Amino acid sequence: ERYKAISLQAIDKVAEDHPQLKPHLRDVKLAGLVFPFKASPYYVDEMIDWESDDVTQDPFYKLIFPTLDMLSDEHREKLEAAHDAGDPANLIKVVGEIREDLNPHPAGQKTLN
């Protein structure tokens, strides 16, 4: 079978296969707007201990899935408010602002150019 990475768009399918993820879907989806997300099915299916009492504490879960805990309280509140407002244009703007705050000039673009 050909390798096919899991992206944010396919996260609902992962939750169908692993119901323990369902309570955390909103968290992962929102954080996935800010942080890049792509995962190997092997890691998701085989390496995460889906039977643990709290799957969010599994080391592989923490490595694979982005969560809102990765953001500061200020960024988290800003992102949640923009999402809850239901305005896609504003959400894109807020995500861009958060990314800018986290990594304003990747790869030394200001100093090397």
C-alpha positions, 0 to 999 in steps of 0.5 A, a space after each residue: 500500500 502506498 504511503 499517504 500522510 495524514 493532514 489536517 483535512 483528514 483528521 476527522 477520519 483519524 478520530 473515527 478510527 481512534 474515538 479517544 481523539 474526538 474530545 480533542 478535535 477542536 483543539 487540534 484543528 485550531 492549533 493546526 491552523 497555526 502550526 504545520 501538521 502532517 503525520 505518518 499513519 504508522 505513528 498515529 496508528 501504532 505508536 500512540 497508546 490510544 488505550 491510556 487514561 489520558 491520550 493527550 499525555 502520551 509522548 507520541 501524541 504530544 509530538 504528532 498533534 498540535 495543540 492550543 497548549 503550544 500557544 500563549 494564553 493571549 494567542 490562544 484567546 485571540 484564535 478562539 475568539 476569531 474562530 468563534 466569530 465565524 468570519 473566515 477572513 478575520 480568522 485567516 488574518 488572526 492566524 497570520 498575526 500569530 504566525 508573525 509573532 511566533 516567527 516574524 522573519 524565518 531563516 534570517 530573511 531580514 539580515 541575509 537579504 
